[in-house]
Amino acid sequence: MGTRLRTLIYTSIFAAWVILASGMQHNQNFLLTTEDLLPMEEALLETKKSKKETEFTTENDYPSAVLPADTPENNLLMPAEGDASDLPTCLLCVCLTGSVYCEEVDPDMTSVPALPKETAYLYARYNKIKKITQKDFSDIVTLKRIDLTGNLISEIEDGAFSKLPLLEELSLAENQLVRLPMLPPKLISFNANHNLLKTKGVKATAFKKLVKLRNLYLAHNQLEAVPAIPESVSILHLQNNNISTVNSDTFCKSNDTYYIRPNLNEIRMDGNPVVLAQYPNSFTCLQTLPTGRYQ
């Protein structure tokens, strides 16, 4: 009985030792396996990193060969050449309350832009506008001043300014006009200096109804004669034309020797072939003699 009990006890202790030893060996094997894997993972990461660096270097050294579609030459969005009419007026121009400034617009402005309804003053100088149509100002009845100096205007449709009851100042200077359009009746100042106007392009009644006109500028054209001038005009510039003669009705009235023209106090006729001294009776109604050639 005692012998069996001792045998059982030794057997249990041996079995427990075997199990414990086996577990320790397993844990040791597991730890070794994990430690062995760490260098392998580091090596793998290093390999991946090296591969990425190689790809990056390759792309930078040979961009057109690797990714031709992504090179700057193929991806740059070059702005297409356009016309100013494709853009909103107040993006191209400076729009203030009642005033629009469109001067030397880029891209080129080749026609009158669409204007805000309340526009009273338009400055569209030094562009490339070629033509004025009836529709350009038909809806802008508030316009008081239009300045189109320095464009390429060679044609203005009849009636282009007829629907502008408030227009007082109009400048068409430095263009390519060969004839004048019908002008609005309330004009105070009209400038057509530096055009290609000849007498046949200016109707005899062109200024007749402009009873408020004070300043009339027709210098540097090709006029052969002085047009009919309204009584209201005080400044008249006709220098550098082809005017070769004047008569007693040019400024005065041949049938009224007492007629005096009180408003016309500045007349420039210098740069014309006419010799003014040959026509002394043409200036008797004037308070100031014209500037020009007298001998």
JOFEN-V705046 format. One line per field, one symbol per residue. psi: psi as a letter, one per 30 degrees, with the letter a starting at -180 (. if undefined). Layout:
psi=???
This chain:
psi=eeeeeeeeeeeeeeeeeeeeeeeeeeeeeeeeeeeffeeeeeeeeeeeeeeeeeeeeeeeeiefeeiffgleeffkjkkkkakffflkegeeljjljfkkjikhkklkjflklkkkegkfkkjhkhahkfkklffegfgiffkfkkjhkhahkfkjkkgegfgiffkfkkkglhahkflklkkkfgkekkjhlhahklefgjlfgegegifgkekjjglhahkflklkklffkfkjjglhagkfllaffefajfgjffkkjfejgjkjglglfkjfffifffgffkfkklkakf.
